[in-house]
Every structure is written in structure tokens, then in C-alpha cells.
Amino acid sequence: MLKGYLALVLHAHLPYIRHPEKENFLEEKWFFEALTETYIPLIGIFDNLLKDGVDFRVTVSLSPPLISMMADDLLRKRYLMHLNKLIELAYRETERTAGTEFASTAWMYLERFDKIRDIFVNRYGTNLLQAFRKYREKGCVELITSCATHGFLPLMKKKESIRAQVAVAADLFTRQFGTSPRGIWLPECAYTPGIDEILKNYGIQFFFTDTHGIMYATPCPVQGIYAPLYTPAGVAAFGRDPETSRQVWDMHQGYPGDYWYREFYRDIGYDLGIDYIGPYVGENNLRIDTGIKYYRITGKTDHKEVYNRAVALERAAEHAGNFVFNREQQVEHLASRMDRLPLVVSTYDAELFGHWWYEGPEWINFMLRKLHYDQDTVKTITPWEYLNLCPTNQVASLPMSSWGHKGYNEVWLSPPNDWIYKHLHKAETRMSETAQANPAAEGLRKRALNQMARELLLAQSSDWAFIMKMKTAVGYAEKRTKDHIARFSRLYWAVNNNDLHEDEISLLEKVDNIFPDIDYRVYQPDKPIVVSFSRRDLGTVLKSNKVLMLSWEFPPKTVGGLARHVHDLSKALVAQGQDIHVITCYQPGSPNYEMVNGVHVYRVEPGQCDTGDFLKWVDSLNIAMAERAQQLIREYSFDLIHAHDWLVFSAAKDLKERYRLPLVSTIHATEYGRNRGIHNDIQRYINQIEWELTYESWEVICCSSYMAQELSQVFQLPAEKIRVIANGVEIKNIQPKAVDLGFRKKYAAPYEKMVYFIGRLVPEKGVQVLINAVPTILRKFPDTKFVISGSGPYQDYLEDLTERLGVKEKVYFTGFANDETRNLLFAGSDIAVFPSLYEPFGIVALEAMATRVPVIVSDTGGMAKLIEHGVDGLKVLPGDAAGLAEAISSLLDDPGLAHRLSQAAWDKVNSAYNWGVIAGETISVYNKIISEAKKVGYAVS
């Protein structure tokens, strides 16, 4: 019986080391060793687990420097040369050790290196990131990010610097893996209050901290470290479990110290004569590790016995069994004391497995297989999955903390390294000031500013301070810090004195080439969201279409579902490399221009319309949109115009004809459908404009097959011109961070059930049907409250209806509900009801499904396709108050059924209504239209 969960978290990171100026650079071998001993062996393990059908979950943080090095053509080529040389040495070793006690181990190395080469070259074409993409897509590995260069955040002076470390990392991850990261490994697990707000701005849902970061939170954590805490910003913090840490990390008590495991500190690079080993070590016969080691730990003695691989693997299997047994005992104990299934978070540096502990990857293999086959008490899980299982968690303020000696930054701020911070702080200040002074640099000045950003990020790497503290490669760490600061300073003075030299900047771009698409504007003060750049697979450039989108509403101006659709779609398109510019209507309090999640948003104000005539206001809005678009078209070479609904038709048509740009439109609803026919002159006028928009469009996108049929019937559109692309929902924007029972009491008593509706208060939304069902429901379930959120012209009628039916005290009208209020009301509800008479899609039902509240909808329009009756929700005939009352009563009467429906609905939302998939389908429409438009002479790039 399942009693708890284990989250295995591997932090994969190396400092960015790339030296094109020298073919054989000693420190690049750190990367080559990590690939050979850790990352490729782990990939081999994961591949075999998948092949054998083992159900496992592992969380892997791939730091941006490591991603960049894995994707770099030069380093991949050099690694292959290194690997070939290693194979040559291993072959020579089989000859040298033939007939000796080392022979079998020598053959083990040769076979192992051959296998590593096969995985690297033949299986993944030298691009290991393909493997991690595969694991992510299959759901067995949760990939998360770390900061841009692993900068130690609590010791940074400027908020902009912390934000840049997060923003650049999130952007690189999104370009590389298609969607933004859900979690982050804070460098050195270092946290200080305020970081959570920055993480939230970039969609980061969770991070990790050392044990004391959770235990010293305020208020004290009720569940200890075995459930996450939400910070005040709503980001989940997971604490490291000390018991699993000791078992694996501890040099004295931990598994890696077993005497049968391979000895790390005896390598043939030091043991053999220089005449023999010289070609395989450093320049000038500098002795280094080769990775070929013949001895086992043996004991606390200089005398070492020969390594026996078979026995070492037996010990790894035994230790894996011991680890699993201990987790069973641990979660059994914890489950008896907690109100939920406990989570044990086991966090490690990935290089512990393979590099430091040679048998570590095999231990992970044995451990995951034993969890899968040998017991049912503990199951592996990712933090994201656990948050979805247990979305309600305690809110607390976390203190400043880190891991490392004493747990409060001492490793990174100590006498050997404290001298670096005055230089870093000065550079941070200069970077922010210079970025602010150059709001829109171009050409060589922009390149210089971008390179300043790279140099500052590289200087901030926590690795340099750590190396100085540990007194390993101190000279190299000091030189890297000084070099990056010096290059930054030179560029700073060049920019400020207008003394820019292209050959100098080109050289720095070649040497320090990390983050090829960085934009220095990420350092501009109070910049809320990073600029998103064209998607680049670090070596493979993908086409970035420039799209001009027209929409009369966009957050914070939100009248209906159109605003949320355009916001989420444009954000997802940017994440997949599209360059999106949205022109929308002005909203008081919002800037005329801003960057929102990488989307350029321009707000225009219609001219004064004193008559109050809505259609004249629409004409005025279109004139303002067209004027702003003309200014933009002079600056950008757009490939396509994307219009949303009839209110922007005039501007769209004018721009299409004036600049010969192809037009695509999304029709979210029709006047005919909203009113179930055309009944007056205004409706006829709008219906005519809708037809003209579809006529002028190259293709027409709609959100459901129901809408496609409506467009075909009402406007006689040919089927080949209509593309059905569903709406989606961003689950992280819907899930409440914590359920506040005090908040729910504003709407319903603790003993009352709560039925919730949210939407515009207009006849087609069917709220009157719900209210007519209330008396019947109350007769069987008198302790039920009906909460209605929204505003609109039908509100007075609906309130009067509650009074006439005698249920006014049981129906609560909240008025317009913002996203936060909506999320909390969904979370506090027992049922969500959407009794629409007309509904092209029904995105609000998706939002309800994403919060795990059981949903009842009308069997009409797009909603009919969203729900499978009795499987992931209930459907009733539109307008049928008696049927709706029966459906609501059935869920109130059977909580088990309600739970099953809500769980199935949540699974459907996760798999079928993902904005990443929707953006991909939209891009395919763009590409098709642009390709066809080029052939007939349209002005596309």
C-alpha cells in the first residue's frame, strides 16, 4: 500500500569553460570527465529503464552553462577527440595488463568507453540534450533550470542582477526545450527573502532549499520538511531530507565510502611512467587524471587492493536495497503523523554519481528498479506532480540560507574570496545604469551592451568563489574572475565614451559566446519580464515569424475569454520562437507600450466618441490601431497579420491591402450564434463585418468543430479555409497557492456546500437556468450556497429572479472576480456549473477542470466536446433547469463520483489542452500561409 513519495533530485552543473584560442585546454577536461563518468552513464541507465518498462521519476536540473556546453559544436568535437584518445589508451592498457591482476578491469574500461562513444555518437548524434528532451517528453524526468551562470543570489547587490540570472536562464531553457521551466535549482541552494517574487514573475513554481531553510521558517512548518511550503509570493519551497543525504553524501557513513568501491585518488595518470602516459595527459607532461583507476578504497590506509567490478556492483545492489528499505520505514513512520502522504526530497550534485562515486549510476539503476518491482510503499515522484496531488500547503516566510559549511553563505563569503564582491557590486551598478541609459541601442553599441551582460554573468559564477575557498584550481578561478571584470570594464568605458571597436567586440563575442541571443535590456530597472528572443537550438536556427496581432482586449483589459486567449497564445508563440506584436485598446493605468512575457504590447486610445455610439467607438479604435501599426511596419518587416474577432476588421483589412501582408483571423464567436439568429440592424451590420473578415482572411481559425460548422453554415466558408485549434489553459495560473478558509467564509458557511458559476451575465451564459434550478436543489440539500461571479447587462434581471423564487439568501452575486479571486472560489467550491445556451468553446470550464473541481456543463457548442459525460464531468441539455438540478444533486449526494470526475478532468486538461501544443499548431498555420503568400508576391520575408 502506498504510504509516501521519494523525489530524487540531481543537480547537473559545471562552470562555463570554453577556450577556442587553445586546442588542448586543461580545464575543459572537467567537462569531458563529467560527460564520460556521469552524464552519459546516467543517460544509458535511463534508456535501459525506459526499455524495460520501469516506471520512474527523477528531477534533473540542467544549468545553463552545462546546457550551453553540451550544445556547443566546438566542445562536442573536442570531446569526441578526447574520447577517442581515451579509447586508444584503454586499448593499450589491455595489452599492458594482459596476464596481470588488472587485466579484467582494463577490459572493463575499454568496453565502457566504447559504449559511451556509441551512446554519444550513434544514439544521440553527439547532442546529449536530445536524450533529456526525450525523457522530459515521456514524463519520467522533470527538467528544471538553474541560474544563468550559477550566480550566488543572496550576495548580489542589485535586484536587476538577480532578475537577470533567472530571466536569462528561463529564456535559454525555453528555447532549448520548447516550454518554460516549472522549477529551479537555486545555486548552492542559496535563498534570501524577495527571490521568490522574481521566480514568480518568470513562471517558476518551485525551488529547493537546505533543511534549515524550511525548519527555521516563520511560522514553524507543521509538516516539517516532508511537505513543501509556499512562500509569500506563492512559490513552493522543498527542503532537503537529512537522512537520505547522510546515507549517500557522508564521506564516513555514506555508501560511497564502502571499501569495495573504486578508489578515486589512484589513477594511472600519476602511477605510470611519463614516457608511456605522456601522450594522454596535459601539456609539458603535466600529470592529470585519465579516469582509468585499478584499485578499490580498501580502507583508511595507503595500501590499496585491486578493484573488483563484480563485487562492487553487488555492493551497489545491496546499498540500493538498504536505501529502499530505509525509505519504506521512513514513510511508514511519517505517514502515521501527517495529514497527507509524506514526501522525502533527496537532493544531490549529479557528479557524485559516476565521477566521485564510480558505481553511483548503477546504484541509481538498482534503486529505481527495486522501488518499481520489489515494494509498493514508496513511489518516486517529481515536485511538480506532488504539488498537483497536494496543492494546498502552508504559507511561511523562509530565512536566508544556503547549503555548504554552516549553511549561511560562509563558503562563498570568506577570506579567500571576499575580495571579489566589491568588483562585482560595482559592475552590477554600472550594468543597470548603462542599460537604463540605452533603452533601445542598435548596431555595434547593442552588441557591446550585450557583451557587457555576458561578462558580468560569467564573473558572477559561484564556482569561482567556491574554488578559491576550497583551494583547488585557485589560479584559474582568480584569473577568470579578473578577466571577466576587466572585459566588462573595458566595454563599459567604451560604451560611455563612444569608443567602440568592432574587432575587439567580435573577439570577445567569439571567446565568451554563452547566451548568443541575450538582450542587455534585461538589466533595465523595474523591467518585469525578460525579452524573449527568436528560438535557437544553439546551433540550429529556426524561422522566427514576425506577427502583428490585433485584438480589442488584452489583460488587464478583460471583458471575456478573448483577452486571456490572446495573452496565453501570444506568450506560448514567443516561447516557440515567434516574434509577436499585439496592438490593443488602451486601459487606464497601463502603459502605452510594454513587454509582457516576451510579447510586444502596444495600447492605443480611440478618439473621443461623445455620442456613446458603440459602432462609432469601434471605428475610432480601428483608426488608432491602423495608425500605430503603420509606425510599427516602418520599423519591423512583418510576415503576417493575425486578427481576433470582428472589432478589429477595418484596421486588419486596411493593413492587408496597404502593405500586401497575408491575413489570418480567429473567430471566437459569431453574432448569429450569440443571439441564435439575426434580429435587428446592428446585428446585421456586425454579421456582415464578420463575413467580410472571414472573406478577407487567408485562413480562419476557430476553437471547436462546433464553431467550424457554424462558420461553414453562417458564412458559407469552404472547409479547406477553416482550421480548428482548441483553446488551452495555463494550469499554473489557475491553481491557488493556498486555500484560505477565512476567504471562503465570505461566501458560504463552513458547513454549506458551494456551487459556483463565473462568466459574463448575459442571456446566452444561462445563469437564469441555474437560478431556476436552485429551489429544487435546496429542497434536498438546504445547506447549499450558489455563488455567481461576473458582471453584465443581465445582472438586474437575475437578481430579481432570485427574489421572485424566494432564494435570494442562498444566491450570492460577487460582481467581477479577478484571477486570484476566481482561483480561490474554484478551490473552495464543491461544483462548478456552466449552463450556457451558446458557447463556442468554454475556456472557463477548462479553468475549472484545472482546479480539480467537478464540472457540469450544457451539452451545447464547444462545451459538448470538452466533457465526456460521466467520465470527466456531467452534461445536461441547454435550458433544462430540472436536468441541471438533478445533475448538481447527484454530485452533492456522491462525493466519490465528484472526486473521480474531477481527477479525470484534470488529467484531460494536462494532456489535451496544452498551450505549447496549441502554439505549435498555430505556427504551422502561419508557416503554410506565409509559404503560399510568397508564391503570389505578398510582402513577407
Helices and strands as residue ranges (DSSP letters): E 4-12, H 28-34, I 35-39, H 40-51, E 58-62, H 64-71, H 73-96, H 103-117, I 118-123, H 129-138, E 141-146, G 153-155, H 159-177, E 183-185, G 187-189, H 195-201, E 206-209, H 211-215, E 229-230, E 236-239, H 242-249, G 255-257, H 268-271, H 274-277, G 278-280, G 283-285, H 309-335, E 343-349, G 350-352, H 360-373, E 378-380, H 383-389, G 405-407, G 410-412, H 420-437, H 443-459, H 462-470, H 474-496, H 502-511, G 520-523, E 546-550, H 561-575, E 579-585, E 593-596, E 599-604, H 614-635, E 640-644, G 646-648, H 649-659, E 663-666, H 671-675, H 681-696, E 699-702, H 705-715, G 719-721, E 722-724, H 731-734, H 741-744, E 753-758, G 763-765, H 767-780, E 784-789, H 795-805, G 808-810, E 811-815, H 819-828, E 831-834, H 843-850, E 855-858, H 863-866, E 874-876, H 881-893, H 895-912, H 915-935
